[in-house]
Amino acid sequence: MQASIDAVRVAGTPQGPVPVVVLAVDGEDDVVPIFIGFEEATSIARGLEADDIGRPLTHDLLLDVMEELGSRIDRVVVNEIEQRDGGQGGTYIADLHLETPRGETVVDARPSDSLALAARTNAPIEVTEDVFENGRDDSEKFQELQDIRDVSGEM
C-alpha cells in the first residue's frame, strides 16, 4: 500500500510528550501513527522542509555516503509490527530498499531512520496490508496535535 508522511506531531502521553510520524495511506481515511524519538522526528521534519542547516545531521551524512558510493534509495517499506504483550502498540519494522552498483539490496532499518531518508529523497513509502490493519487509527486523533516544528523550536 502506498503511503506518505502526512505530519510529524507531538502527542501527550502519561509518560510525557512523544513525537509521532503520521503516515497517510492512499485511498484510506485512517492513518498509521508511528511513535518515534525527538531527534528522529526533528530530522524527518527537516527532511520534509529541505532545510540546509550547514552541517549534515546523521541522516544527511548517511545519504551523502550512499550517494558517493553510487547507491540510491529505491523505496522504504514498513513491513511488520512486533506486538507487545497485551496487543497494544508494538515495534514497527522497516526495510530500506537500495539500488547499488552491485545490484538491488535490502537493509533492515528503523522506520524513523528510513522515513528520515525518504523525506530527503522523495523515495516512495509503502506499508504492508498487515501493518495498516494492525496499526491503523483515526486520522482525526492526530490532526489537532502540535506540529514537531512548533514544539522543538529548532526549526
C-alpha atoms as one frame of an Amber mdcrd trajectory, in Angstrom:
protein
   0.000   0.000   0.000   1.435   3.374  -0.994   1.871   5.836   1.855   3.254
   9.279   2.533   4.323  11.288   5.546   1.248  13.310   6.471   2.691  15.046
   9.533   5.198  14.874  12.358   3.430  15.787  15.572   3.769  15.510  19.344
   1.292  13.506  21.395   0.754  13.882  25.111   1.040  10.549  26.895   1.103
   9.516  30.557   4.902   9.319  30.144   5.086  12.853  28.732   5.259  14.259
  25.198   6.119  11.733  22.468   6.688  12.518  18.785   4.607  10.632  16.244
   5.062  10.440  12.487   1.681  10.063  10.819   1.592   8.035   7.600  -1.309
   8.638   5.256  -2.176   5.605   3.129  -3.505   6.125  -0.389  -7.252   5.558
  -0.597  -7.752   5.194   3.166  -9.257   7.569   5.732  -7.314   6.038   8.621
  -3.604   6.694   9.157  -0.696   4.704  10.558   0.889   6.545  13.509   4.434
   5.531  14.463   5.762   6.873  17.752   9.442   7.826  17.488  12.175   9.802
  19.264  12.566  13.594  19.231  15.841  13.507  17.273  14.324  11.355  14.537
  11.139  13.441  14.451  13.159  16.630  14.025  15.244  15.003  11.314  12.144
  13.855   9.396  10.630  17.349   9.635  13.879  18.935   8.412  13.982  16.481
   5.528  10.428  17.382   4.535  11.279  21.063   4.620  14.581  20.503   2.771
  16.263  22.782   5.298  20.015  23.134   4.964  21.409  23.762   8.425  25.020
  23.908   7.242  26.489  20.825   8.838  24.945  17.461   7.982  22.857  15.590
  10.514  23.341  11.836  10.732  20.668  11.138   8.104  22.202  13.708   5.742
  25.608  12.131   6.256  24.306   8.612   5.582  22.606   9.789   2.416  25.777
  11.584   1.254  27.852   8.431   1.848  25.360   6.234  -0.032  25.328   8.636
  -2.980  29.130   8.868  -3.052  29.245   5.069  -3.234  26.848   5.121  -6.192
  23.732   3.965  -4.353  20.259   5.402  -4.163  17.144   4.690  -2.129  14.539
   2.905  -4.230  11.808   2.753  -1.564  11.012   2.313   2.117   8.702  -0.492
   3.226   7.206  -0.578   6.728   6.549  -4.300   6.765   5.843  -5.535  10.278
   4.673  -4.701  13.769   6.110  -6.792  16.572   3.196  -6.744  19.008   3.754
  -6.092  22.697   2.249  -8.304  25.336  -1.426  -7.469  25.561  -1.624  -6.494
  21.901  -1.476  -2.725  22.454   1.032  -0.991  20.204   4.313  -2.542  19.254
   7.590  -2.040  17.457   7.483  -1.269  13.761   9.988  -2.909  11.420  11.056
  -1.420   8.088  13.264  -2.277   5.138  15.293   0.197   3.143  15.434  -0.923
  -0.499  18.578   0.337  -2.224  19.916   0.292  -5.752  23.686  -0.103  -5.644
  26.396  -0.590  -8.272  26.296  -4.304  -7.355  22.511  -4.564  -7.752  19.482
  -4.218  -5.521  19.793  -4.839  -1.800  17.530  -4.605   1.233  18.733  -3.210
   4.557  16.877  -3.661   7.857  16.299  -0.216   9.375  14.171   1.516  11.968
  11.123   3.129  10.378  12.136   6.509  11.800  15.548   6.373  10.100  14.045
   5.060   6.871  11.413   7.810   6.848  14.040  10.478   7.537  15.910   9.273
   4.435  12.722   9.060   2.370  11.851  12.637   3.376  15.184  13.799   1.939
  14.950  11.850  -1.317  11.212  11.685  -2.052  11.599   7.904  -2.180   8.291
   6.042  -2.222   6.964   4.774   1.107   4.947   1.579   1.395   3.194  -0.134
   4.271   2.069  -3.728   4.085  -1.629  -4.500   4.427  -0.866  -6.276   7.692
   0.864  -3.180   9.103  -2.029  -0.995   8.011  -4.654  -3.275   9.540  -2.767
  -3.675  12.829  -1.528  -0.090  13.133  -4.363   1.970  11.670  -6.007   4.705
  13.686  -8.498   7.522  13.142  -6.768  10.435  11.391  -8.776  12.981  13.387
  -6.946  11.967  16.578  -3.710  13.348  15.142  -4.902  16.461  13.305  -5.099
  18.592  16.439  -1.746  17.535  17.894   1.011  20.106  17.866   3.484  20.026
  14.967   7.011  18.967  15.983   8.418  22.188  14.480   6.325  24.238  16.892
   7.477  22.151  19.859  11.186  21.776  19.147  11.819  25.423  18.398  14.900
  24.268  16.498  13.426  24.664  13.076
